[in-house]
């Protein structure tokens, strides 16, 4: 379900991201394009305005030509001055031609049309190109003719005849025609400049209209994209809401039984002011799955859930499935807290009257239950769970939580010890202590290695015995590290001091093949096989006898001896001794320490010693704590002795 949800959300989010990125690219592209168009419009308008000014300047140029022509006509003798004026006229005419060449490209309609604006220039404006250039050529020719006449006039200046008179008339004609022509040119220029101004205003108007269109197009496109994004977001939000509802339904409803799930239970528990919680655990439900199959087991759970729903309708409670075979009944307490256990009993009676008929096996099936009950607002589920565990451990049908069975403190202690153990493993703070074992002549025969946890607290070092941490270590992943650490340090000490060493080996060690390989290699490398005795606890359940036999055979081949530890605790398996054939039998300390005041202990020890000697096995008595105990054990024929009467365990040998 969650995989489908993730895929669907990813699909819509990807689509949204694509639209946002596409919209962003389109926004930037269209904005750049429209900005470019507007900039071209502005640039073109500025160019037209510039040309208008240039054309208007032609008027002043032509006035300059006119003045030079008049000055040229007025010159008397003086060829150099006349030549200078003639050169000025020619240069001015060339300037006009250059300006006309610069004006011509801007009048090209094709270039203007690329901006999307229709621009027409008046006929008068185009006269600048059509009429002014030939007029300039003619004006230049007439200037040359005028200069020739003036030169001729100068040559005939002193003559008083008709020829001079005719020349003067021609000069006069030139002086009257040239200004008229220049005036005509100025009229053309003025008309063209006026037309250009009109077209400039028209161009500006059309450009503003185009800009307005561009702006509206942008707004429309952005609005359309915004609407599309909103529609998509609405689709995504509706899809997410739908998926959330499916997830919520899956989260708060048990899929198999349709009862409320553990999450629904926790939510309801939080909302209940005075809750009573009854945990219902099906005894040995796994055997139903193993015997009839999972499908039948599921049908049992479904039928039981239906039965619970019917019971809850009549009793005013709510039913939930918390885990595989564990259910919960939740009820608001009124005045019935003291009788909370009646909910469990009433449900059991209701079940007895309505046995479950299972279609898969075409028969009814009988179930047994264990109930854990708790009331109150604080840690109700945890307390009910403690009550359930207590009832299971003590073979009770139900148990109501009380302070006496609260395991909160021990759980907290376990957490703290787990932290201590982890730090000690990291810092290599597990060390062996050594307690000597004496023979009948009070001489040290060997040492037993005992694990200790080295702890530094308030500047002082203390050594904690395994009774404090070993059970917790076994339940964690750190046991193997601790065992290897202590055993290998003990082997090093045996090598260093050249002494016999007894080392405890547990079931976990024997079943750890990798550890056994390292252990064997370590002993062979040190060459101390004949100095080592492995003690195997008789009270520990070693169901894998095949592994134990292989272990004993493998290590006996390198000289290691074996001892049965704690013999006589619980059920003593004498056939196990025959099977293992140990070198030593260590009598359990609980028998030895009471041998001086317990006839039963005395007789058991006596029997064990006799049995062991009959098999030619050495007997070791541990927990020898007083002279009285030592004397009795000695009298019974015990071969070796270990206990505080002789020496306490110590870090050094």
Secondary structure, 3 states (H helix, E strand, C coil): CHHHHHHHHHHHHHHHHHHHHHHHHHHHHHHHHHHHHHHHHHHHHHHHHHHHHHHHHHHHHHHHHHHHHHHHHHCCCCHHHHHHHHHHHHHHHHHHHHHHHHHHHHHCHHHHHCCCCCCCCCHHHHHHHHHHHHHHHHHHHHHHHHHHHHHHHHHCCCCCCHHHHHHHHHHHHHHHHHHHHHHHHHHHHHHHHHHHHHHHHHHHHHHHHHHHHHHHHHHHHHHHHHHHHHHHHHHHHHHHHHHHHHHHHHHHECCCCCCECHHHHHHHHHHCCCEEEEEEEECCHHHHHHHHCHHHHHHHHHHHHHHHHHHHHHHCCEEEECCCCEEEEEEECCCCHHHCHHHHHHHHHHHHHCCEEECCCCEEECCCEEEEEEECCCCHHHHHHHHHHHHHHCCCCEEECCHHHCCHHHHHHHHHHHHHHHHHHHCCCEEEEEEEEEECCCCEEEEEEEEEEEEEECCEEEEEEHHHCHHHHHCCCCHHHHHHHHHHHHHHHHHHHCCCEEEEECHHHHCCHHHHHHHHHHHHHHCCHHHEEEEEECCCCCCCHHHHHHHHHHHHCCCCEEEEEEECCCCCCHHHHHHHCCCEEEECHHHHCCCCCCHHHHHHHHHHHHHHHHCCCEEEECCCCCHHHHHHHHHHCCCEECCCCCCCCECCC
